[in-house]
Amino acid sequence: MPPLLLIGCGKMGGAMLAGWLEQGLPPETVVVEPYAEAVSAFAGRVRHVASIAEIPADFAPAAVILATKPQEAPNALPQLARFVASAPVFVSIMAGKTVAGMQALLGGEAARVVRAMPNTPAAVRQGFTVGFAGPGVTAGQKALADQLLRAVGDAAWVDDEALIDPVTAVSGGGPAYVFLLVEVMAAAGVAQGLPADLAMRMARATVAGSGALLAASPQDAATLRKNVTSPKGTTERALAVLMDEAAWPDIMKKAIAAATARSRELAG
């Protein structure tokens, strides 16, 4: 594995770095992170600098991973333009930043950019990331990016950058929807008389266990749902409410549409 340059070691950048180190991927990694405590867990295993200006002049990374906040891109990316000449692949996990927009900040179309959208289960190596390889990205660079993204979970690729917006809505934001499901299930249990702590334990365990079953089973989600649903039983009665066209299906479609629209707004 060639040298890596990680810009930003927050929650997602740190999760990715931990995954790389666990797999023994980067023999040499420089991490740019202004807050030293964010890199403390990796002391002795990576080279930490507080700013882009402190990156060693002779450092030549094969991949530059952009894990900084999107609003910091206009300041950070122009400072990274000096690396474009050595033709690394820039792998961005910044929400809303398009390939063309990042190329402009990096000095032009010569920059080879992969745009990727991971999600927070990457913190436990159960993430899902979808990537798009921009113009000029070689097969080898895409393979390198894929290896880096798979260090924290599964990964897939799309050929149309516009699809990253619904990807952001479904997968990027998806964990929040699942966590909300736990909240509302627990609250509904309390409303039926369950103690709050028991209702929350049940909701958490049920959602976590169902996810594990879904991951382990060769059956699709619809089949697993039907397997739980006895004819004329309690689950069937509940699903009749949830699956009413005006209820869950319609609300989820509206939610994903709203998140997709917001992703496009952020992209400009």
C-alpha positions as CSV (number, residue, x, y, z in Angstrom):
1,M,0.0,0.0,0.0
2,P,1.5,3.4,-1.0
3,P,1.6,6.4,1.3
4,L,-1.7,8.1,2.2
5,L,-2.6,11.6,3.2
6,L,-5.7,12.0,5.4
7,I,-7.2,15.5,5.7
8,G,-9.4,15.5,8.8
9,C,-9.6,13.0,11.5
10,G,-13.1,13.6,12.9
11,K,-15.6,10.8,13.4
12,M,-15.7,9.5,9.9
13,G,-12.0,10.2,9.1
14,G,-11.0,8.6,12.3
15,A,-13.2,5.5,11.6
16,M,-11.6,5.1,8.2
17,L,-8.1,5.5,9.6
18,A,-8.8,2.9,12.3
19,G,-10.1,0.5,9.6
20,W,-7.0,1.0,7.5
21,L,-4.6,0.4,10.4
22,E,-6.5,-2.7,11.5
23,Q,-6.0,-4.2,8.0
24,G,-2.4,-3.1,7.9
25,L,-3.0,-1.0,4.8
26,P,-1.0,2.2,5.0
27,P,2.8,1.8,5.7
28,E,3.1,5.5,5.8
29,T,0.2,7.9,6.6
30,V,0.2,11.6,7.3
31,V,-2.8,13.0,9.0
32,V,-3.7,16.7,9.0
33,E,-5.9,17.5,12.0
34,P,-5.8,20.7,14.0
35,Y,-7.1,19.0,17.2
36,A,-4.4,16.8,18.6
37,E,-6.8,14.8,20.8
38,A,-8.6,13.6,17.7
39,V,-5.4,11.7,16.7
40,S,-4.3,10.6,20.1
41,A,-5.6,7.1,19.6
42,F,-3.3,6.7,16.6
43,A,-0.1,8.0,18.3
44,G,3.0,6.3,17.0
45,R,1.3,4.7,14.1
46,V,0.8,7.8,11.8
47,R,2.5,11.1,11.4
48,H,0.3,13.9,12.7
49,V,0.6,17.5,11.6
50,A,-1.8,20.3,12.6
51,S,-2.1,22.0,9.2
52,I,-1.6,21.4,5.5
53,A,1.3,23.8,5.5
54,E,3.2,21.4,7.8
55,I,3.0,18.4,5.4
56,P,6.6,17.5,4.6
57,A,7.6,19.0,1.3
58,D,8.9,15.6,-0.1
59,F,5.8,13.7,0.9
60,A,4.2,12.1,-2.2
61,P,0.9,10.3,-1.4
62,A,-0.8,8.0,-3.8
63,A,-4.2,8.9,-2.3
64,V,-5.4,12.1,-0.6
65,I,-8.5,11.4,1.5
66,L,-10.6,14.5,2.0
67,A,-12.5,14.0,5.3
68,T,-12.7,17.6,6.3
69,K,-16.0,19.5,6.7
70,P,-17.5,20.6,3.4
71,Q,-17.5,24.2,4.5
72,E,-13.7,24.0,5.0
73,A,-13.1,22.9,1.4
74,P,-12.7,26.4,-0.1
75,N,-9.8,27.0,2.2
76,A,-8.2,23.5,2.4
77,L,-8.4,22.3,-1.2
78,P,-6.4,25.1,-2.9
79,Q,-3.6,24.3,-0.4
80,L,-3.5,20.8,-1.7
81,A,-3.2,21.8,-5.4
82,R,0.6,21.2,-5.2
83,F,-0.1,17.5,-5.1
84,V,-2.0,17.4,-8.3
85,A,1.2,17.3,-10.4
86,S,2.2,13.9,-8.9
87,A,-1.2,12.5,-9.9
88,P,-2.6,11.1,-6.7
89,V,-6.3,10.1,-6.4
90,F,-8.3,12.5,-4.3
91,V,-11.0,10.5,-2.4
92,S,-13.6,12.9,-1.0
93,I,-16.2,12.0,1.6
94,M,-17.4,15.6,1.9
95,A,-21.2,15.7,1.5
96,G,-22.4,17.8,-1.3
97,K,-19.1,18.6,-3.0
98,T,-19.1,17.7,-6.7
99,V,-16.2,16.4,-8.6
100,A,-16.1,19.5,-10.8
101,G,-16.3,21.8,-7.8
102,M,-13.4,20.0,-6.1
103,Q,-11.4,20.1,-9.3
104,A,-11.9,23.8,-9.6
105,L,-10.6,24.3,-6.0
106,L,-7.6,22.0,-6.7
107,G,-6.6,24.1,-9.7
108,G,-8.3,22.4,-12.7
109,E,-9.4,19.3,-14.5
110,A,-6.1,17.6,-14.0
111,A,-7.1,16.6,-10.5
112,R,-8.3,13.0,-10.3
113,V,-11.2,12.9,-7.9
114,V,-13.3,10.1,-6.4
115,R,-16.5,11.3,-4.7
116,A,-17.8,8.9,-2.0
117,M,-20.6,8.8,0.5
118,P,-20.0,6.5,3.6
119,N,-22.3,6.2,6.6
120,T,-21.7,6.1,10.3
121,P,-21.7,2.3,10.9
122,A,-18.2,2.6,9.5
123,A,-17.2,3.3,13.1
124,V,-17.9,-0.5,13.8
125,R,-16.7,-1.6,10.3
126,Q,-20.3,-2.1,9.2
127,G,-20.5,0.9,7.0
128,F,-21.8,1.1,3.4
129,T,-20.1,3.5,1.0
130,V,-21.0,4.4,-2.6
131,G,-18.4,5.9,-4.8
132,F,-18.2,7.7,-8.2
133,A,-14.9,8.0,-10.1
134,G,-14.4,11.3,-11.9
135,P,-12.6,11.9,-15.2
136,G,-9.0,10.7,-15.3
137,V,-9.2,8.3,-12.4
138,T,-7.4,5.2,-13.5
139,A,-8.5,1.6,-12.9
140,G,-5.6,1.2,-10.4
141,Q,-6.7,4.4,-8.6
142,K,-10.3,3.2,-8.4
143,A,-9.1,-0.1,-7.0
144,L,-7.1,1.7,-4.4
145,A,-10.0,3.9,-3.5
146,D,-12.2,0.8,-3.3
147,Q,-9.8,-0.9,-0.9
148,L,-9.7,2.1,1.3
149,L,-13.5,2.4,1.4
150,R,-14.0,-1.4,2.1
151,A,-11.8,-1.2,5.2
152,V,-14.8,0.1,7.0
153,G,-17.6,-2.0,5.4
154,D,-19.1,-2.7,2.1
155,A,-18.8,-0.5,-1.0
156,A,-20.4,0.0,-4.4
157,W,-19.9,2.2,-7.4
158,V,-22.1,4.3,-9.7
159,D,-21.4,5.6,-13.1
160,D,-23.6,8.7,-12.7
161,E,-22.5,11.3,-10.2
162,A,-26.1,12.6,-9.8
163,L,-26.9,9.3,-8.1
164,I,-24.7,10.3,-5.1
165,D,-27.6,12.6,-4.0
166,P,-30.1,9.8,-3.4
167,V,-27.3,7.7,-2.1
168,T,-26.7,10.4,0.5
169,A,-30.4,10.4,1.3
170,V,-30.8,6.6,1.6
171,S,-27.5,5.4,2.9
172,G,-25.7,8.4,4.3
173,G,-28.7,9.5,6.4
174,G,-30.2,6.0,6.8
175,P,-28.7,5.3,10.2
176,A,-30.5,8.3,11.6
177,Y,-33.8,6.9,10.3
178,V,-33.1,3.6,12.0
179,F,-32.2,5.4,15.3
180,L,-35.4,7.3,15.0
181,L,-37.3,4.0,14.6
182,V,-35.8,2.8,17.9
183,E,-36.9,6.1,19.6
184,V,-40.5,5.9,18.3
185,M,-40.8,2.1,19.0
186,A,-39.7,2.7,22.6
187,A,-42.0,5.7,23.0
188,A,-44.9,3.6,21.7
189,G,-44.2,0.9,24.1
190,V,-44.2,3.3,27.0
191,A,-47.6,4.6,25.8
192,Q,-48.9,1.0,26.2
193,G,-47.6,0.8,29.8
194,L,-44.1,-0.6,29.5
195,P,-41.4,0.9,31.7
196,A,-39.2,3.3,29.8
197,D,-35.9,1.5,30.3
198,L,-37.4,-1.9,29.3
199,A,-39.1,-0.3,26.2
200,M,-35.8,1.2,25.1
201,R,-33.8,-2.1,25.7
202,M,-36.4,-4.0,23.7
203,A,-36.4,-1.5,20.8
204,R,-32.6,-1.3,20.6
205,A,-32.2,-5.1,20.8
206,T,-35.0,-5.7,18.3
207,V,-33.6,-3.4,15.7
208,A,-30.0,-4.5,16.2
209,G,-30.9,-8.2,16.1
210,S,-33.1,-7.7,13.0
211,G,-30.2,-6.0,11.3
212,A,-27.9,-8.9,12.1
213,L,-30.5,-11.4,10.9
214,L,-30.9,-9.4,7.6
215,A,-27.2,-9.3,7.1
216,A,-26.8,-13.1,7.8
217,S,-29.8,-14.3,5.8
218,P,-29.9,-15.1,2.1
219,Q,-33.5,-14.0,2.0
220,D,-34.6,-10.5,1.1
221,A,-36.2,-8.1,3.5
222,A,-39.7,-8.6,2.1
223,T,-39.4,-12.4,2.7
224,L,-38.1,-11.9,6.2
225,R,-40.9,-9.5,7.0
226,K,-43.5,-12.1,5.8
227,N,-41.8,-14.8,7.9
228,V,-42.6,-12.7,11.0
229,T,-46.1,-12.0,10.0
230,S,-48.6,-14.7,11.1
231,P,-52.0,-14.5,9.3
232,K,-54.5,-12.6,11.3
233,G,-51.9,-12.1,14.1
234,T,-50.6,-9.1,16.0
235,T,-47.8,-8.2,13.5
236,E,-50.2,-8.3,10.6
237,R,-52.5,-5.9,12.4
238,A,-49.5,-3.5,13.1
239,L,-48.3,-3.7,9.5
240,A,-51.7,-2.9,8.2
241,V,-51.2,0.5,9.8
242,L,-47.6,1.0,8.9
243,M,-48.0,-0.1,5.3
244,D,-51.0,2.0,4.5
245,E,-50.0,4.1,1.5
246,A,-50.6,7.3,3.5
247,A,-48.4,6.1,6.3
248,W,-44.9,4.7,6.3
249,P,-44.3,4.1,2.5
250,D,-45.5,7.6,1.6
251,I,-43.6,9.3,4.5
252,M,-40.4,7.5,3.7
253,K,-40.6,8.5,0.0
254,K,-41.2,12.1,1.0
255,A,-38.3,11.9,3.5
256,I,-35.8,10.5,0.9
257,A,-37.0,13.0,-1.7
258,A,-36.4,15.9,0.8
259,A,-33.0,14.7,1.7
260,T,-32.1,14.2,-2.0
261,A,-33.2,17.7,-2.8
262,R,-31.1,19.1,0.1
263,S,-28.0,17.2,-1.2
264,R,-28.5,18.8,-4.6
265,E,-28.8,22.2,-3.0
266,L,-25.6,21.7,-1.1
267,A,-23.8,20.7,-4.3
268,G,-24.9,24.0,-5.8
